[in-house]
Amino acid sequence: MRRKLYGNKIEPACEYCANGRTTADETSVLCERRGVVPLYYSCNKFKYDPLRRKPRRSPVMKTYSDDEFRIE
């Protein structure tokens, strides 16, 4: 079985469906089939589009000084 992008257990949500477009304020989706729906709504016509997903931000890395790596 081929592994899908972002894993095989993807819960349907209109936020990343190929049939919908996110509104300008990013609070709802304009669905071709259902009209205006919430981001996490899903229907039977859900079609996954991996390019619609937004990647999570990287965690902020701590900065270290040279003194912390010095052995005395």
Sequence and secondary structure as in RCSB ss.txt:
>XXXX:A:sequence
MRRKLYGNKIEPACEYCANGRTTADETSVLCERRGVVPLYYSCNKFKYDPLRRKPRRSPVMKTYSDDEFRIE
>XXXX:A:secstr
    TT S     GGGBTTEEE TTSSEEEETTTEEEETT   TT  B GGG             GGGG   
